[in-house]
Amino acid sequence: QVQLVESGGGLVQPGGSLRLSCAASGSIFSINAMGWYRQAPGKEREFVADISSGGSTNYADSVKGRFTISRDNAKNTVHLQMNSLKPEDSAVYYCKFQIRRPTRYSYIDYWGQGTQVTVSS
């Protein structure tokens, strides 16, 4: 069994900051990429940012310069520092890890349960 648990969502005013975290636990051999996605009401889930096992990062154009993704391999954790938040950043944020379990030879995507981020005055 593998579990991803997110934390750090909430209500923040425009221009404010939030830090999301996602920790994986369970039967894990290794983790490849870690990433964040978001889904606003009535919209499809979209890519926000990801980070490779080597530390290379990618960002959606809409969050470049405002969001920073980082990872702590010792704790199987990924963080998303979100600054200068805008109302259009409001969504449910999901983490996704590529995890290889013991005795398996391929990586599988695992998703967190989602955490709500609301940017409003």
Secondary structure, DSSP 4 states (H G I P E B T S, - for coil): -EEEEEE--EEE-TT--EEEEEEEEES-SEEEEEEEEEE-TTS--EEEEEE-TT--EEE-TTTTTTEEEEEEGGGTEEEEEE-S--GGG-EEEEEEEEEE-TT--S-EEEE---EEEEE--
